[in-house]
Amino acid sequence: MTDNTPATFPRAGFRRRFGSWIYDFLLSFSVYMVAGAVSFLLIYLGHYMGLYGMQGEQHFSDTIANTAWLKWPNELWKMAWVVFFFVYFWTKNGQTLGMRAWRLRLQNLDGSLLSKTTALKRLVPTLLGLGNILVIVDRKNKLSLQDRLTKTEVVVLSLDANRGRL
């Protein structure tokens, strides 16, 4: 394979996708938790600086949970970081850290990397990985729901192709 010729790799089956999903779930949960800690700190600093009170609650975490103008921006902030995690890795080199461990690569059908728009569109039908169940039914094409809707595919890389991709 030369640098100008894209290699064709086989599409990934359900087991590899599921293994990668487990890794990426744990990583994205970690991103969510760290973003939550940062947002808690920022919200607490706002309280400490006197921008707002405890809103009638005894504990500060209750203040966030029971005050809509604190709760929803907090949740959106955390989810935005999880979205950023996937979009960044999918558009940078087609692999999240979990996908790299399982030698998987997400790409367009022509082998090119995803655009940010396609990556965002792919997140919606992923449904926490439930879209991959379609791969069990469609063993011939091995395309998930999100693959079909965004015209993408997940392929299994060779050891050499996976080496040094991050």
N, C-alpha and C positions, 0 to 999 in steps of 0.2 A: 504494500500500500504506500503510495506517495502522498505528499502533503496536499496535492491538488485533487486526488481521487478520494471521495468519501467511501468509507468501508460500509458494507451492509452487515448488520448484526441481526441475530434472531430476536423476535419480540419476547418479552418477559412473560412468564406464566404467573399464576396466582400466588404460588408459594413464595417466590422471590419478592413479588410486590408486597405481600403481607409482611415478610421479614423486614423489608425496608420501611414499611409503614410503622411497624413497632418502634424502630430506631427513631424515625422522624417524629413520631408522636411524643416520645420521651424528650427529644430535643426541643420541639415546639412548645411543650409544656414547660420546659425550663425557661425558654424565652419569655413565655407568658408570665411566669413567676417573677423573673428578674424585672420585667417591665412593670409588674404590679408593685414590687418593692420600690422602684424608682418613683412611680406615681404616688404611692402612699407617702413617701418622703416629701415630694413636692406639695402635696395637699396639706400635709402636716405643717410644712414650713409656712404655707399661707395662713393657717390657723395661728401658728406661733407669732407671726408678724401682725396679727390682729385683723386680717382681712375678713374673717368670719368666725363665728362662735361654734359651740358644740351642737347647735340646732336642737337643744333639749335632750340630748343623749348623754349617757354617762361615759361611754367608751368611744374613742375616736373612730374605730372601725365601724361602729354602729352609725356614727354620723355620716360616713361615706355611704354605707349600705342603704340608709333610709332617707338620704337627701338626693333627689333626682339630678340636680344640677352638679353634684359631685360624682354620683354613681355612674351615669351614662358616659360622660367624658372619660372617666377612669376605665370603663370597660372597652370603649372604642380605642383608647390609647393602647391597651394591652393587645387587643385583636389586631390593630394596625402593625404592631411589631411581629406578630406571628405571620401575617400576610407578607410583610417585608422579608422575613426569613425565607419563605418559599419562593417568592418572586425573584429575590436577589440570586439565590443559588440556581434556580431554573434558567434564568436569563444569562448568568455569568458563564456557566459551563454545562448546563443540563443535568446537574447532579446536586442533590442535597447531601449532607454527610451520611445519612442512612442509605441513600442510593449508591453512594460511592462504596460503602462497606459491602453491599450486595452486587456490585458491578453493574448497576443499572444506569441508564442515561435516558432522559426525556428529551425528545427532539420532534421537530416537524416531520411530516412524512417524507420530505426530501432530504432529511438528515441535518438540516440547519437548526441553529439554536432558536428558542422561542423568543418572541418579542414580549415586552412588558404587558401589552394588552392581551396577548394570548395567554400568558401566565395568569393574569387576573381572571380571565374568562374561565380558565381551567379550575381555579379554586372553587368556584361556585358549585359546579356539578360533582365535585369530588365527594361531597357529603361525608366528611370524616372518613374517607376511604371506602365507603359503601358502594361507590361506583365501580370498584374493582371486582365486585361479585360477578359482574357480567363476563369477566374473563373466564370464569369457571364454566359458564354456559357456552361461550363462543371459543372453543378450544382451537378452532382452525385459524381464526384471525388474531386472537389474543388481544382484543381491543376492549378497553373499559368504556364506561359511559362518558367519562371526561375525555378520553382519547377520541371517541367518535364525534363528540360535539365540537371539539377544537381542532380536529384534523391533526392530531399528534400521535406519537407512539412511545412506548417505553421499551428499550432494547437492552439485551444482555451484552455487555462488552467483554472482549477477551481480556486476559490478565495484562497483556502488553498495552492494550488500548486504555485500560483503566489506570494504569500506573502514571502517577505524576499529573493527574488532571486538575487537582485543586490548586 
